[in-house]
Amino acid sequence: MAPPNLSDGDLLRLMKAGNEDAFLTLYRRRQGGIYRFALHMSGDPDVAEEVTQEVFMALIRNPEQYEPERGSLGAFLYGVARNHVLRQIERDRRYAPLTDDSADDGEGVWGASFVGMVDPLTDLARAETIERVRQGVLALPPVYREVVVLCDLQEVDYAEAAKVLGCPVGTVRSRLHRGRTLLMQKLRGWRQGEPNFKTHSAVTSGL
């Protein structure tokens, strides 16, 4: 087994040389994040599994496509996953995007936890809150959904997210602000008794 303390770059070099243990170590290190990203983006565990497999198969088939000077291996893998998920979204337009009406730009400090935006009184209330937030994330237009998932759920920093999305850091910041505002508007509407909004499917894992 390849030493677990090796860097991604070292593991990739060993993998290129035919070391299967290096690939397994790299897979175990990165698989969870890629799967969660695809799941939060698609809302479908089957899609998330398929995307995760495609990402690592692409790495096996052509490891040379990763160029270290362009960013970390993690950013590269997220980028490959993003491309697969967006193609899936294009094929399946059963999502109900949030309307992009005028938003109160100054409102909404984003807490450490989505659940913190609603004060749960019971375990059931908390579970319902989590499900509403999942639905809200899925209802975001993909351009905002991906940055919310990366920065708020996956805790990818702005610079890394910019590499994944192929845009300036300033664009990441503005999209993230807009995505958070849209999501909080939807959650406020729910708290005020707004009817349930449609989603692609229920997300089955935790945020």
C-alpha positions as CSV (number, residue, x, y, z in Angstrom):
1,M,0.0,0.0,0.0
2,A,1.3,3.5,-0.9
3,P,2.1,5.6,2.2
4,P,-1.0,7.7,3.0
5,N,1.1,10.8,3.7
6,L,2.3,11.2,0.1
7,S,1.0,14.2,-1.8
8,D,-1.5,14.0,-4.6
9,G,1.3,14.7,-7.0
10,D,3.5,11.9,-5.7
11,L,0.6,9.5,-5.8
12,L,-0.2,10.5,-9.3
13,R,3.4,9.9,-10.4
14,L,3.4,6.5,-8.9
15,M,0.1,5.7,-10.5
16,K,1.5,6.7,-13.9
17,A,4.3,4.2,-13.3
18,G,1.8,1.4,-12.8
19,N,1.5,1.5,-9.0
20,E,-2.1,0.3,-8.3
21,D,-1.8,1.0,-4.5
22,A,-1.1,4.7,-5.3
23,F,-4.3,4.9,-7.3
24,L,-6.3,3.3,-4.5
25,T,-4.8,5.7,-2.0
26,L,-5.6,8.6,-4.2
27,Y,-9.2,7.3,-4.8
28,R,-9.9,6.9,-1.1
29,R,-8.6,10.4,-0.4
30,R,-10.6,12.1,-3.1
31,Q,-13.7,9.9,-3.8
32,G,-15.8,11.2,-1.0
33,G,-15.6,14.8,-1.9
34,I,-16.3,14.2,-5.6
35,Y,-19.3,12.0,-4.7
36,R,-20.8,14.6,-2.4
37,F,-20.3,17.4,-4.9
38,A,-22.1,15.4,-7.6
39,L,-24.8,14.4,-5.2
40,H,-25.5,18.0,-4.0
41,M,-25.5,19.2,-7.6
42,S,-27.7,16.4,-9.0
43,G,-29.8,15.3,-6.0
44,D,-29.5,11.7,-7.4
45,P,-27.2,9.1,-5.8
46,D,-27.1,7.1,-9.0
47,V,-25.9,10.1,-10.9
48,A,-23.3,10.9,-8.2
49,E,-22.0,7.3,-8.3
50,E,-21.8,7.4,-12.1
51,V,-20.0,10.8,-12.1
52,T,-17.5,9.6,-9.5
53,Q,-16.7,6.6,-11.5
54,E,-16.3,8.6,-14.7
55,V,-14.0,11.1,-13.0
56,F,-11.6,8.4,-11.8
57,M,-11.8,6.4,-15.0
58,A,-10.8,9.6,-16.9
59,L,-7.8,9.9,-14.6
60,I,-6.8,6.3,-15.2
61,R,-7.3,6.6,-19.0
62,N,-5.4,9.8,-19.4
63,P,-3.5,11.1,-16.4
64,E,-1.6,13.5,-18.6
65,Q,-4.6,15.7,-19.0
66,Y,-4.0,17.0,-15.5
67,E,-1.5,19.9,-15.7
68,P,-0.1,20.8,-12.2
69,E,0.8,24.3,-13.2
70,R,-3.0,25.0,-13.7
71,G,-4.0,24.1,-10.1
72,S,-4.3,21.3,-7.7
73,L,-5.4,17.7,-8.5
74,G,-8.4,18.3,-6.3
75,A,-9.5,21.3,-8.4
76,F,-8.9,19.3,-11.6
77,L,-11.1,16.4,-10.3
78,Y,-13.9,18.7,-9.3
79,G,-13.7,20.3,-12.7
80,V,-14.1,17.0,-14.4
81,A,-17.0,16.1,-12.1
82,R,-18.6,19.5,-12.8
83,N,-18.5,18.9,-16.6
84,H,-20.2,15.5,-16.2
85,V,-22.9,16.9,-13.8
86,L,-23.7,19.9,-16.0
87,R,-24.1,17.5,-19.0
88,Q,-26.5,15.5,-16.9
89,I,-28.5,18.6,-15.9
90,E,-28.7,19.6,-19.6
91,R,-30.2,16.1,-20.4
92,D,-32.6,16.3,-17.5
93,R,-34.5,19.5,-17.0
94,R,-36.8,18.5,-14.3
95,Y,-35.4,21.1,-11.9
96,A,-37.5,24.1,-10.8
97,P,-35.0,27.0,-10.7
98,L,-35.5,29.9,-8.3
99,T,-36.7,33.1,-9.8
100,D,-34.0,35.7,-10.0
101,D,-36.1,38.6,-8.9
102,S,-34.7,41.6,-7.1
103,A,-32.9,40.5,-4.0
104,D,-32.1,42.5,-0.9
105,D,-28.3,42.3,-1.3
106,G,-27.5,43.4,2.2
107,E,-29.3,40.6,4.0
108,G,-28.2,37.2,5.2
109,V,-25.0,36.5,7.0
110,W,-24.2,32.9,6.0
111,G,-23.8,30.8,9.1
112,A,-21.5,27.8,9.7
113,S,-24.5,25.5,9.2
114,F,-27.5,25.7,6.9
115,V,-29.7,24.3,9.7
116,G,-28.8,27.3,11.8
117,M,-31.1,29.5,9.6
118,V,-34.1,27.8,11.2
119,D,-34.3,27.0,14.9
120,P,-35.2,23.3,15.1
121,L,-37.3,22.3,18.2
122,T,-37.3,18.6,17.6
123,D,-35.3,16.0,15.6
124,L,-38.2,15.9,13.1
125,A,-38.1,19.7,12.6
126,R,-34.3,19.5,12.1
127,A,-34.7,16.7,9.5
128,E,-37.3,18.7,7.7
129,T,-35.1,21.8,7.7
130,I,-32.2,19.8,6.3
131,E,-34.4,18.4,3.6
132,R,-35.8,21.9,2.7
133,V,-32.2,23.2,2.4
134,R,-31.3,20.3,0.1
135,Q,-34.3,21.1,-2.0
136,G,-33.4,24.8,-2.0
137,V,-29.8,24.0,-3.2
138,L,-31.2,21.8,-6.0
139,A,-33.6,24.5,-7.0
140,L,-30.8,27.0,-7.5
141,P,-29.8,27.7,-11.1
142,P,-26.7,25.6,-11.8
143,V,-24.4,28.7,-12.1
144,Y,-25.2,29.5,-8.5
145,R,-25.7,25.9,-7.2
146,E,-22.2,24.9,-8.2
147,V,-20.5,27.7,-6.3
148,V,-22.7,27.2,-3.2
149,V,-21.9,23.5,-3.2
150,L,-18.2,24.0,-3.7
151,C,-17.6,26.9,-1.2
152,D,-20.3,26.3,1.4
153,L,-20.8,22.5,1.4
154,Q,-17.4,21.3,0.3
155,E,-15.5,24.2,1.9
156,V,-13.4,24.7,-1.1
157,D,-11.6,28.1,-0.9
158,Y,-12.4,30.9,-3.4
159,A,-9.1,30.5,-5.3
160,E,-9.6,26.7,-5.7
161,A,-13.2,27.2,-6.7
162,A,-12.1,29.8,-9.3
163,K,-9.9,27.1,-10.9
164,V,-12.6,24.5,-10.8
165,L,-15.1,26.9,-12.5
166,G,-12.6,28.6,-14.8
167,C,-13.5,32.1,-13.7
168,P,-11.9,34.9,-11.6
169,V,-12.1,34.9,-7.9
170,G,-14.3,38.0,-8.0
171,T,-16.9,36.1,-10.1
172,V,-16.9,33.3,-7.5
173,R,-17.6,35.8,-4.7
174,S,-20.4,37.5,-6.6
175,R,-22.1,34.2,-7.6
176,L,-21.7,32.9,-4.1
177,H,-23.4,36.0,-2.7
178,R,-26.2,35.8,-5.2
179,G,-26.7,32.1,-4.6
180,R,-26.8,32.5,-0.9
181,T,-29.3,35.3,-1.2
182,L,-31.6,33.2,-3.5
183,L,-31.4,30.3,-1.1
184,M,-32.2,32.4,1.9
185,Q,-35.2,34.0,0.1
186,K,-36.6,30.5,-0.6
187,L,-36.1,29.4,3.0
188,R,-37.7,32.6,4.4
189,G,-40.7,31.9,2.0
190,W,-41.0,28.4,3.4
191,R,-41.0,29.7,7.0
192,Q,-43.8,32.1,6.0
193,G,-45.9,29.2,4.7
194,E,-45.0,29.2,1.1
195,P,-46.2,25.9,-0.7
196,N,-43.6,23.3,-1.3
197,F,-41.5,23.8,-4.4
198,K,-40.7,21.0,-6.8
199,T,-37.3,19.3,-6.9
200,H,-35.6,16.7,-9.0
201,S,-35.4,14.2,-6.2
202,A,-34.7,14.0,-2.5
203,V,-31.1,13.9,-1.5
204,T,-30.5,10.9,0.7
205,S,-27.2,11.8,2.4
206,G,-26.4,14.5,4.9
207,L,-25.3,18.0,3.9
